[in-house]
Amino acid sequence: MDALTWAREILLLLHLVGFGALFGGAVVQLRDREPLVNDAMLHGSLIQLVTGLALVGVDLYADVELDLLTLGVKLVLTLLVTLLVVANRRFDSIPKGLWALITGLVLANLAVSVLG
């Protein structure tokens, strides 16, 4: 296994860790009356954004054929989630609808990854 493959695999692992943190941070608040943007959601969204961009960079360097439509949709969804999480981090709680929107966007991003 060459260095580029190792780099891609490590980035993919970190990307999945970011998803787990983001989704897990949202799911633990399923029963809370006043959900909030917790540290897991913040760090998970940032990890997903950074590692996702790095994965695309590694794939471009390795001349891997990329599905630009899927990548574009994933980038938009990831940016939306990250912006919503960062913008609402300062509040003690967020509306249930906003929490549901963030969680739905995370699941939509997962669906695009798996099905796209």
DSSP file (Angstrom, degrees, kcal/mol; ACC not computed):
  #  RESIDUE AA STRUCTURE BP1 BP2  ACC     N-H-->O    O-->H-N    N-H-->O    O-->H-N    TCO  KAPPA ALPHA  PHI   PSI    X-CA   Y-CA   Z-CA
    1    1 A M              0   0    0      0, 0.0     2,-0.0     0, 0.0     0, 0.0   0.000 360.0 360.0 360.0 125.9    0.0    0.0    0.0
    2    2 A D     >  -     0   0    0      1,-0.1     4,-2.1     4,-0.0     3,-0.2  -0.259 360.0-100.8 -83.3 173.2    1.5    3.3   -1.0
    3    3 A A  H  > S+     0   0    0      1,-0.2     4,-2.6     2,-0.2     5,-0.2   0.843 119.8  55.1 -63.9 -36.0    1.6    6.5    0.9
    4    4 A L  H  > S+     0   0    0      2,-0.2     4,-2.3     1,-0.2    -1,-0.2   0.895 108.2  48.4 -66.7 -39.2   -1.3    8.1   -1.0
    5    5 A T  H  > S+     0   0    0      2,-0.2     4,-2.5     1,-0.2    -2,-0.2   0.910 111.5  50.4 -66.1 -41.7   -3.5    5.2   -0.3
    6    6 A W  H  X S+     0   0    0     -4,-2.1     4,-2.5     2,-0.2     5,-0.2   0.929 110.2  50.2 -60.1 -45.1   -2.6    5.3    3.4
    7    7 A A  H  X S+     0   0    0     -4,-2.6     4,-2.4     1,-0.2    -2,-0.2   0.914 111.6  48.2 -60.6 -43.1   -3.3    9.1    3.5
    8    8 A R  H  X S+     0   0    0     -4,-2.3     4,-2.5     1,-0.2    -1,-0.2   0.916 111.7  49.0 -64.6 -43.1   -6.7    8.5    1.9
    9    9 A E  H  X S+     0   0    0     -4,-2.5     4,-2.2     2,-0.2    -2,-0.2   0.894 112.3  47.9 -65.3 -39.9   -7.6    5.7    4.3
   10   10 A I  H  X S+     0   0    0     -4,-2.5     4,-2.5     2,-0.2    -1,-0.2   0.911 112.6  49.1 -66.7 -42.4   -6.7    7.8    7.3
   11   11 A L  H  X S+     0   0    0     -4,-2.4     4,-2.4    -5,-0.2    -2,-0.2   0.898 110.7  50.6 -63.2 -40.0   -8.6   10.7    6.0
   12   12 A L  H  X S+     0   0    0     -4,-2.5     4,-2.2     2,-0.2    -2,-0.2   0.909 109.6  50.8 -64.2 -41.5  -11.6    8.5    5.4
   13   13 A L  H  X S+     0   0    0     -4,-2.2     4,-2.1     1,-0.2    -2,-0.2   0.934 112.2  46.4 -60.3 -46.4  -11.4    7.1    8.9
   14   14 A L  H  X S+     0   0    0     -4,-2.5     4,-2.4     1,-0.2    -2,-0.2   0.867 109.6  55.3 -64.2 -36.2  -11.3   10.7   10.3
   15   15 A H  H  X S+     0   0    0     -4,-2.4     4,-2.0     2,-0.2    -1,-0.2   0.909 109.2  46.6 -62.4 -42.6  -14.2   11.6    8.1
   16   16 A L  H  X S+     0   0    0     -4,-2.2     4,-2.5     2,-0.2    -2,-0.2   0.858 109.6  53.7 -68.8 -35.6  -16.3    8.8    9.6
   17   17 A V  H  X S+     0   0    0     -4,-2.1     4,-2.5     2,-0.2    -2,-0.2   0.910 108.0  51.5 -62.7 -41.6  -15.2    9.8   13.1
   18   18 A G  H  X S+     0   0    0     -4,-2.4     4,-2.6     2,-0.2    -2,-0.2   0.906 109.7  49.0 -61.2 -42.4  -16.5   13.3   12.3
   19   19 A F  H  X S+     0   0    0     -4,-2.0     4,-3.1     1,-0.2     5,-0.4   0.933 110.7  50.9 -61.6 -45.1  -19.8   11.9   11.1
   20   20 A G  H  X S+     0   0    0     -4,-2.5     4,-2.5     1,-0.2     5,-0.2   0.903 112.2  46.2 -60.2 -42.1  -20.1    9.8   14.3
   21   21 A A  H  X S+     0   0    0     -4,-2.5     4,-2.5     2,-0.2    -1,-0.2   0.928 115.9  45.5 -66.2 -44.9  -19.4   12.8   16.5
   22   22 A L  H  X S+     0   0    0     -4,-2.6     4,-1.2     2,-0.2    -2,-0.2   0.948 119.7  38.8 -65.0 -50.0  -21.8   15.0   14.6
   23   23 A F  H  X S+     0   0    0     -4,-3.1     4,-2.8    -5,-0.2    -2,-0.2   0.911 117.5  49.8 -69.1 -42.2  -24.7   12.5   14.4
   24   24 A G  H  X S+     0   0    0     -4,-2.5     4,-2.2    -5,-0.4    -2,-0.2   0.897 107.5  54.7 -62.9 -40.3  -24.1   11.2   17.9
   25   25 A G  H  < S+     0   0    0     -4,-2.5    -1,-0.2    -5,-0.2    -2,-0.2   0.817 113.6  42.7 -62.7 -30.4  -24.0   14.7   19.3
   26   26 A A  H >< S+     0   0    0     -4,-1.2     3,-1.3    -3,-0.2    -2,-0.2   0.893 112.0  52.3 -80.2 -42.3  -27.4   15.3   17.7
   27   27 A V  H >< S+     0   0    0     -4,-2.8     3,-2.1     1,-0.3     4,-0.2   0.846  97.7  64.5 -66.9 -34.4  -29.0   11.9   18.7
   28   28 A V  T 3< S+     0   0    0     -4,-2.2     3,-0.3     1,-0.3    -1,-0.3   0.693 101.4  54.1 -63.6 -14.0  -28.1   12.2   22.4
   29   29 A Q  T X  S+     0   0    0     -3,-1.3     3,-0.8     1,-0.2    -1,-0.3   0.222  72.0 114.1-101.3  13.7  -30.5   15.2   22.5
   30   30 A L  T <  S+     0   0    0     -3,-2.1    -1,-0.2     1,-0.3    -2,-0.1   0.847  86.1  33.2 -54.7 -38.6  -33.4   13.3   21.0
   31   31 A R  T 3  S+     0   0    0     -3,-0.3    -1,-0.3    -4,-0.2    -2,-0.1   0.504  91.4 115.6 -98.2  -5.7  -35.5   13.6   24.2
   32   32 A D    <   -     0   0    0     -3,-0.8    -3,-0.0     1,-0.1     0, 0.0  -0.388  57.5-148.7 -67.2 139.9  -34.2   16.9   25.4
   33   33 A R  S    S+     0   0    0      1,-0.3    63,-0.2    -2,-0.1    -1,-0.1   0.837  95.4  33.4 -74.5 -33.5  -36.8   19.7   25.6
   34   34 A E  S    S-     0   0    0     61,-0.1    -1,-0.3    58,-0.0    -3,-0.0  -0.776  83.1-167.1-124.7  86.2  -34.2   22.3   24.8
   35   35 A P        -     0   0    0      0, 0.0    59,-3.2     0, 0.0     2,-0.3  -0.250   6.8-169.5 -68.4 162.0  -31.5   20.9   22.5
   36   36 A L        -     0   0    0     57,-0.3     2,-1.0   -10,-0.1    53,-0.1  -0.914  34.7 -95.0-142.8 169.1  -28.3   22.8   21.9
   37   37 A V        -     0   0    0     51,-0.4     2,-0.1    54,-0.4   -11,-0.1  -0.813  52.7-165.3 -87.9 107.0  -25.3   22.7   19.6
   38   38 A N     >  -     0   0    0     -2,-1.0     4,-2.1   -13,-0.1     3,-0.2  -0.319  34.3 -97.8 -91.0 175.4  -22.9   20.7   21.7
   39   39 A D  H  > S+     0   0    0      1,-0.2     4,-3.0     2,-0.2     5,-0.4   0.864 121.1  57.1 -60.8 -37.6  -19.1   20.2   21.3
   40   40 A A  H  > S+     0   0    0      1,-0.2     4,-2.4     2,-0.2    -1,-0.2   0.910 108.5  46.3 -61.9 -41.7  -19.5   16.9   19.5
   41   41 A M  H  > S+     0   0    0     -3,-0.2     4,-2.2     2,-0.2    -1,-0.2   0.917 114.6  47.7 -66.5 -42.9  -21.7   18.5   16.8
   42   42 A L  H  X S+     0   0    0     -4,-2.1     4,-2.0     2,-0.2    -2,-0.2   0.964 117.8  39.3 -62.7 -53.4  -19.3   21.4   16.4
   43   43 A H  H  X S+     0   0    0     -4,-3.0     4,-2.7     1,-0.2     5,-0.2   0.882 114.9  53.9 -67.9 -37.4  -16.1   19.4   16.2
   44   44 A G  H  X S+     0   0    0     -4,-2.4     4,-2.4    -5,-0.4    -1,-0.2   0.911 109.1  47.9 -62.4 -42.4  -17.8   16.7   14.1
   45   45 A S  H  X S+     0   0    0     -4,-2.2     4,-2.1    -5,-0.2    -1,-0.2   0.903 113.8  46.8 -66.7 -39.7  -19.0   19.2   11.5
   46   46 A L  H  X S+     0   0    0     -4,-2.0     4,-2.5    -5,-0.2     5,-0.2   0.903 112.1  50.2 -68.3 -40.4  -15.6   20.8   11.3
   47   47 A I  H  X S+     0   0    0     -4,-2.7     4,-2.7     1,-0.2     5,-0.3   0.920 110.9  50.0 -62.3 -43.3  -13.8   17.5   11.0
   48   48 A Q  H  X S+     0   0    0     -4,-2.4     4,-2.1    -5,-0.2     5,-0.2   0.914 112.0  47.4 -62.6 -42.6  -16.2   16.4    8.2
   49   49 A L  H  X S+     0   0    0     -4,-2.1     4,-2.1     2,-0.2    -2,-0.2   0.954 116.6  41.9 -63.5 -50.2  -15.7   19.6    6.3
   50   50 A V  H  X S+     0   0    0     -4,-2.5     4,-2.2     1,-0.2    -2,-0.2   0.934 118.6  43.6 -66.3 -47.3  -11.9   19.6    6.5
   51   51 A T  H  X S+     0   0    0     -4,-2.7     4,-2.6    -5,-0.2    -1,-0.2   0.849 111.2  55.4 -70.7 -31.8  -11.5   15.8    5.9
   52   52 A G  H  X S+     0   0    0     -4,-2.1     4,-1.9    -5,-0.3    -1,-0.2   0.930 110.4  44.9 -63.4 -44.7  -14.0   15.9    3.0
   53   53 A L  H  X S+     0   0    0     -4,-2.1     4,-2.2    -5,-0.2    -2,-0.2   0.898 113.4  51.0 -64.4 -39.8  -12.1   18.6    1.2
   54   54 A A  H  X S+     0   0    0     -4,-2.2     4,-2.6     2,-0.2    -2,-0.2   0.888 107.2  53.6 -65.6 -38.6   -8.8   16.8    1.9
   55   55 A L  H  X S+     0   0    0     -4,-2.6     4,-2.5     2,-0.2    -1,-0.2   0.910 108.7  48.9 -62.0 -41.9  -10.2   13.5    0.5
   56   56 A V  H  X S+     0   0    0     -4,-1.9     4,-2.6     2,-0.2    -1,-0.2   0.917 110.7  51.5 -63.6 -41.8  -11.2   15.3   -2.7
   57   57 A G  H  X S+     0   0    0     -4,-2.2     4,-2.2     2,-0.2    -2,-0.2   0.916 110.8  47.2 -60.5 -44.0   -7.7   16.8   -2.9
   58   58 A V  H  X S+     0   0    0     -4,-2.6     4,-2.0     2,-0.2    -1,-0.2   0.913 112.7  49.4 -64.3 -42.7   -6.1   13.4   -2.5
   59   59 A D  H  <>S+     0   0    0     -4,-2.5     5,-2.7     2,-0.2    -2,-0.2   0.885 110.6  50.1 -65.5 -37.9   -8.4   11.8   -5.1
   60   60 A L  H ><5S+     0   0    0     -4,-2.6     3,-1.3     1,-0.2    -1,-0.2   0.914 110.7  49.7 -64.5 -41.8   -7.6   14.6   -7.5
   61   61 A Y  H 3<5S+     0   0    0     -4,-2.2    -2,-0.2     1,-0.3    -1,-0.2   0.857 111.0  49.8 -63.9 -35.1   -3.9   14.1   -7.0
   62   62 A A  T 3<5S-     0   0    0     -4,-2.0    -1,-0.3    -5,-0.2    -2,-0.2   0.361 113.4-119.2 -86.4   5.9   -4.3   10.4   -7.6
   63   63 A D  T < 5 +     0   0    0     -3,-1.3     2,-0.3     1,-0.2    -3,-0.2   0.848  53.0 165.7  57.8  37.6   -6.3   11.0  -10.8
   64   64 A V      < -     0   0    0     -5,-2.7     2,-0.4    -6,-0.1    -1,-0.2  -0.676  43.5-113.6 -80.9 136.1   -9.4    9.2   -9.5
   65   65 A E        -     0   0    0     -2,-0.3     2,-0.3     1,-0.0    -1,-0.1  -0.593  38.9-156.1 -72.5 124.8  -12.5    9.9  -11.5
   66   66 A L        -     0   0    0     -2,-0.4     2,-1.1    -6,-0.0     3,-0.1  -0.788  20.6-129.6-108.1 145.0  -14.9   11.9   -9.3
   67   67 A D     >  -     0   0    0     -2,-0.3     4,-2.4     1,-0.2     5,-0.2  -0.799  25.8-170.0 -88.4  98.0  -18.6   12.3   -9.5
   68   68 A L  H  > S+     0   0    0     -2,-1.1     4,-2.5     1,-0.2    -1,-0.2   0.807  79.8  56.1 -66.4 -31.5  -18.8   16.0   -9.4
   69   69 A L  H  > S+     0   0    0      2,-0.2     4,-2.4     1,-0.2    -1,-0.2   0.950 110.6  44.3 -64.7 -48.3  -22.6   16.2   -8.9
   70   70 A T  H  > S+     0   0    0      1,-0.2     4,-2.6     2,-0.2    -2,-0.2   0.926 115.0  48.9 -61.4 -45.0  -22.4   14.0   -5.8
   71   71 A L  H  X S+     0   0    0     -4,-2.4     4,-2.4     1,-0.2    -1,-0.2   0.889 110.8  51.0 -63.5 -38.6  -19.4   15.9   -4.4
   72   72 A G  H  X S+     0   0    0     -4,-2.5     4,-2.3     2,-0.2    -1,-0.2   0.918 111.5  46.5 -64.6 -43.7  -21.2   19.2   -5.1
   73   73 A V  H  X S+     0   0    0     -4,-2.4     4,-2.5     2,-0.2     5,-0.2   0.922 113.5  49.4 -63.9 -43.9  -24.3   18.1   -3.2
   74   74 A K  H  X S+     0   0    0     -4,-2.6     4,-2.7     1,-0.2    -2,-0.2   0.893 110.5  50.9 -62.8 -39.7  -22.2   16.8   -0.3
   75   75 A L  H  X S+     0   0    0     -4,-2.4     4,-2.7     2,-0.2     5,-0.2   0.928 111.0  47.7 -64.5 -44.4  -20.3   20.0   -0.1
   76   76 A V  H  X S+     0   0    0     -4,-2.3     4,-2.5     2,-0.2    -2,-0.2   0.934 114.4  46.4 -62.3 -46.0  -23.4   22.1    0.0
   77   77 A L  H  X S+     0   0    0     -4,-2.5     4,-2.5     2,-0.2    -2,-0.2   0.917 113.9  48.3 -62.8 -43.2  -25.0   19.9    2.7
   78   78 A T  H  X S+     0   0    0     -4,-2.7     4,-2.7    -5,-0.2    -2,-0.2   0.906 112.1  48.9 -65.4 -41.4  -21.8   19.9    4.7
   79   79 A L  H  X S+     0   0    0     -4,-2.7     4,-2.9    -5,-0.2     5,-0.2   0.913 111.1  50.5 -64.2 -41.9  -21.4   23.7    4.5
   80   80 A L  H  X S+     0   0    0     -4,-2.5     4,-2.6    -5,-0.2     5,-0.2   0.941 112.9  45.6 -60.4 -47.7  -25.0   24.2    5.5
   81   81 A V  H  X S+     0   0    0     -4,-2.5     4,-2.6     2,-0.2     5,-0.2   0.938 114.7  47.9 -61.1 -47.0  -24.6   21.9    8.5
   82   82 A T  H  X S+     0   0    0     -4,-2.7     4,-2.8     1,-0.2     5,-0.3   0.915 112.9  47.9 -62.8 -43.6  -21.3   23.6    9.5
   83   83 A L  H  X S+     0   0    0     -4,-2.9     4,-2.6     2,-0.2    -1,-0.2   0.916 113.4  47.6 -64.2 -42.7  -22.7   27.1    9.1
   84   84 A L  H  X S+     0   0    0     -4,-2.6     4,-1.5    -5,-0.2    -2,-0.2   0.907 114.9  46.3 -64.2 -41.0  -25.8   26.2   11.2
   85   85 A V  H  < S+     0   0    0     -4,-2.6     4,-0.4    -5,-0.2    -2,-0.2   0.944 116.2  43.4 -67.4 -48.1  -23.8   24.6   13.9
   86   86 A V  H >< S+     0   0    0     -4,-2.8     3,-0.8     1,-0.2     4,-0.4   0.911 114.4  50.3 -65.7 -42.1  -21.2   27.4   14.1
   87   87 A A  H 3< S+     0   0    0     -4,-2.6     3,-0.3    -5,-0.3    -1,-0.2   0.812 117.0  39.9 -67.4 -29.8  -23.8   30.2   14.0
   88   88 A N  T >< S+     0   0    0     -4,-1.5     3,-0.9    -5,-0.2   -51,-0.4   0.311  86.9  96.3-103.5   8.4  -26.0   28.6   16.7
   89   89 A R  T <  S+     0   0    0     -3,-0.8    -1,-0.2    -4,-0.4    -2,-0.1   0.824  77.6  60.1 -64.9 -32.6  -23.1   27.5   19.0
   90   90 A R  T 3  S+     0   0    0     -4,-0.4    -1,-0.2    -3,-0.3     2,-0.2   0.623  87.2  91.3 -76.6 -12.8  -23.4   30.6   21.2
   91   91 A F  S <  S-     0   0    0     -3,-0.9   -54,-0.4     1,-0.1     3,-0.1  -0.573  74.7-135.5 -87.0 147.3  -27.0   30.0   22.2
   92   92 A D  S    S+     0   0    0     -2,-0.2     2,-0.3     1,-0.2    -1,-0.1   0.805  89.6   2.0 -68.8 -29.3  -27.9   28.0   25.4
   93   93 A S        -     0   0    0    -57,-0.1   -57,-0.3    -5,-0.0    -1,-0.2  -0.980  65.9-145.9-151.3 161.3  -30.6   26.2   23.4
   94   94 A I        -     0   0    0    -59,-3.2     5,-0.0    -2,-0.3    -6,-0.0  -0.908  37.3 -89.0-125.6 156.0  -31.9   26.0   19.8
   95   95 A P     >  -     0   0    0      0, 0.0     4,-2.2     0, 0.0     3,-0.4  -0.292  34.6-119.4 -62.0 149.2  -35.5   25.4   18.6
   96   96 A K  H  > S+     0   0    0      1,-0.2     4,-2.7     2,-0.2     5,-0.2   0.854 114.3  58.0 -57.0 -35.6  -36.4   21.8   18.1
   97   97 A G  H  > S+     0   0    0      2,-0.2     4,-2.2     1,-0.2    -1,-0.2   0.889 105.9  47.4 -64.2 -39.1  -37.1   22.6   14.4
   98   98 A L  H  > S+     0   0    0     -3,-0.4     4,-2.6     2,-0.2    -2,-0.2   0.905 111.6  50.8 -67.9 -41.2  -33.5   23.8   13.9
   99   99 A W  H  X S+     0   0    0     -4,-2.2     4,-2.5     1,-0.2    -2,-0.2   0.925 111.7  48.2 -59.9 -43.8  -32.2   20.7   15.7
  100  100 A A  H  X S+     0   0    0     -4,-2.7     4,-2.7     2,-0.2    -2,-0.2   0.878 110.3  52.1 -65.1 -37.8  -34.3   18.5   13.4
  101  101 A L  H  X S+     0   0    0     -4,-2.2     4,-2.6     2,-0.2    -2,-0.2   0.940 110.8  46.6 -63.2 -47.5  -33.1   20.4   10.3
  102  102 A I  H  X S+     0   0    0     -4,-2.6     4,-2.1     1,-0.2    -2,-0.2   0.938 115.0  46.6 -60.0 -47.3  -29.4   19.9   11.3
  103  103 A T  H  X S+     0   0    0     -4,-2.5     4,-2.2     1,-0.2    -1,-0.2   0.897 112.4  50.6 -63.4 -40.6  -30.0   16.2   12.0
  104  104 A G  H  X S+     0   0    0     -4,-2.7     4,-2.5     2,-0.2    -1,-0.2   0.889 109.3  50.3 -64.2 -39.9  -32.0   15.8    8.7
  105  105 A L  H  X S+     0   0    0     -4,-2.6     4,-2.3     2,-0.2    -1,-0.2   0.879 109.2  52.0 -66.0 -37.2  -29.2   17.5    6.7
  106  106 A V  H  X S+     0   0    0     -4,-2.1     4,-1.9     2,-0.2    -2,-0.2   0.926 112.3  45.3 -63.4 -44.3  -26.6   15.2    8.3
  107  107 A L  H  X S+     0   0    0     -4,-2.2     4,-2.5     2,-0.2    -2,-0.2   0.866 111.0  53.3 -67.8 -35.9  -28.8   12.1    7.4
  108  108 A A  H  X S+     0   0    0     -4,-2.5     4,-2.4     2,-0.2    -1,-0.2   0.902 107.9  51.3 -63.7 -40.1  -29.3   13.5    3.9
  109  109 A N  H  X S+     0   0    0     -4,-2.3     4,-2.0     2,-0.2    -2,-0.2   0.900 110.2  49.3 -62.7 -41.2  -25.5   13.9    3.5
  110  110 A L  H  X S+     0   0    0     -4,-1.9     4,-2.5     2,-0.2     5,-0.3   0.920 109.8  51.4 -62.8 -43.7  -25.1   10.3    4.6
  111  111 A A  H  X S+     0   0    0     -4,-2.5     4,-3.1     1,-0.2     5,-0.5   0.899 109.0  50.3 -62.0 -41.1  -27.8    9.2    2.1
  112  112 A V  H  X S+     0   0    0     -4,-2.4     4,-1.7     1,-0.2    -1,-0.2   0.897 111.7  49.8 -63.6 -39.0  -26.0   11.0   -0.8
  113  113 A S  H  < S+     0   0    0     -4,-2.0    -2,-0.2    -5,-0.2    -1,-0.2   0.927 119.6  34.8 -64.3 -45.2  -22.7    9.3    0.3
  114  114 A V  H  < S+     0   0    0     -4,-2.5    -2,-0.2     1,-0.1    -3,-0.2   0.907 130.4  30.1 -79.5 -42.7  -24.2    5.8    0.4
  115  115 A L  H  <        0   0    0     -4,-3.1    -3,-0.2    -5,-0.3    -2,-0.2   0.673 360.0 360.0 -93.3 -18.6  -26.7    6.0   -2.5
  116  116 A G     <        0   0    0     -4,-1.7    -1,-0.2    -5,-0.5   -46,-0.2   0.457 360.0 360.0 -86.6 360.0  -25.0    8.5   -4.8
